[in-house]
C-alpha cells in the first residue's frame, strides 16, 4: 500500500472512469476505501475536482453549429461582459484573453439562425465594440482532459 502520488493517481483513475465506485478505485490504487474517500473529499474541498458530469455529444442532440466568438470590449467592462456570456445558456466556454480581442466564447447552436440571434443580442450590449465569429467546420477533439504526470 503506497500513498505516494495518490491524489494524482486518484484523479487519473477518475479520468479513466468517473463512475467508478470507491471500492473499485481502492482496489485499482491498492489502498483502503476510507483512504480513497478521504482523499476524494480533500480534492473536492480544494477545488481540484469540480464535479462529476457526463460528457454530452451536443451534435447528437441537434446542436450542429459550434461557433468561436471573439469580442472586443469597451474599457473596463471585460469582466461584466464575460459574466453575461457565462450565464448565456449555450456558451460552453468563455475566456478573457490577451491579443486583438478581449473575450473569446465557444457556443453551441442548433442552427445558424440561433447563432445569428445570439450574436445580434451581443452587439446590442453597448460595451461590446466588435465581434468576429468563426463557425467550426470539423471538431477534431473537444472537452478533452489529460492524465496527470505521476512519477513512480
Beta strands, then each sheet from edge to edge (+ up, - down):
strand 1: 65-73
strand 2: 91-96
strand 3: 103-109
strand 4: 128-135
sheet 1: 2+ 3- 1+ 4-
end
